Amino acid sequence: MTSVPRLLLVPVSGPRGMGEYARCLAVADAVHERWPQVEIRFLVSREAPYVDSCPYPRVALPSSPTRCTREVLAEIAAFRPGLVLFDNSGRTRQIKAARAAGAMHAASEAGLDY
């Protein structure tokens, strides 16, 4: 049995701004258009003004993913994504957890590879 590919998008998020989310949304839309079978999920702050209008399944975190490492680690373990896109939010422990779960990762904005 083939498992469904999974993409987890983790933009920094909070009560103001949405540039990182907008970039992740553009990636999600392009992936969905090209590969509609991919299961897409977002991790965003419940304080973000767009949290309820995100067109993909999402987990609303108590704060920005940058400050919610415990919750991000739990979601990576439960969702088991094949690719995690951290946009200006990935902490070293989060990226290591993504790798340990078998996911590739992409860290944008700072261009860092941990």
N, C-alpha and C positions, 0 to 999 in steps of 0.2 A: 504494500500500500504506500503510495506517495503522499508525503505530507504537504500541506499547503504552505507556500513561501510566506514569510512574515517580515514586515517592515515596521520598526518602532522608531518614531520621530520624537526627539526630546529637545525642543527649543527652550532656551531660557525664557521665562515668562513671569508676569506679575501684573500689577494694576495699571501700569502704563507701558506704552510701546508695543510694537508687534512685528518688528522687522524680521526677527528670527522665526517667528511663527509663519509669517508670510512666505519666507523662503522654503520652510518645511512644507507648507501647504502646496506650493508650486511643485515641489518634488513629488509629494503624494499624488497630486492630480496627474502628473505626467506618468508616474508608475501605474496608477489605476487605468489610465487610458491605454497604455501599451500592454500591460499585464493585468487584466481585470481580476484574475484569480488570486492575486497577492492580497493577503490580509494585512491591513494597515491600521495602526493604532498610534495615538498621540499621548504623551504625558505632558500636561500643562498645569499651571497654577490655577486653583479655583478662583483666584482673584483676577485672572485675566478677563478683560471685557468680552473676548471672543469665545470663552470656554463653552458656552451653550450653543453657539452657532457653528462650531467645528463640524464639518460634514462627515467626519470619520469617527469611529469609536475612539473614546478618549478616557483617560483616567485623570480626574481632577485632584491634583495634589494640594496639600495644605499651603504650600508656598512654591517658589520656583524650584524646578528639578535640581538646581545647583545646591539648594538647601535641604533637599529631601532625599538624601542618599539612601536611607533605609527603605523608603517606598520605591525608589527607582530600582534598587537591587531586587526587591521582592517582585516587581513587575517583570523585570528581565527574566528572573527564574521561572515565573509562571507562564509568561507569553512565549518564551524561547524563540526570539526573533532570529532570522538569518542575517539581518542587517540592522544595525542601529545607527541612526544619524543624530549626533549630538550637535546642536547649533549653539555654540557659545555657552554650553552648559555642562559638558561632561567632566566629571571629577575622575581622578585616577581610579578610585575604587569602582566607580560605575563602569568605566571602560574595561577594567580587568574583569568585572562580572560579565559583561557582554562577551568578551573573548572566551571566558570559561564556559559560558552557555553555548558556545559554538558559533557566535555571531561575528561577522565582520563588523567593523565600525568605521564611521567617517566622522571626523571632527572638523567642522567648518569654522570660519571666522578667524581663529587664531592660527590655523594651519598646523596644529599640534598633533603628533602621533606619540602616544604614551606607550 
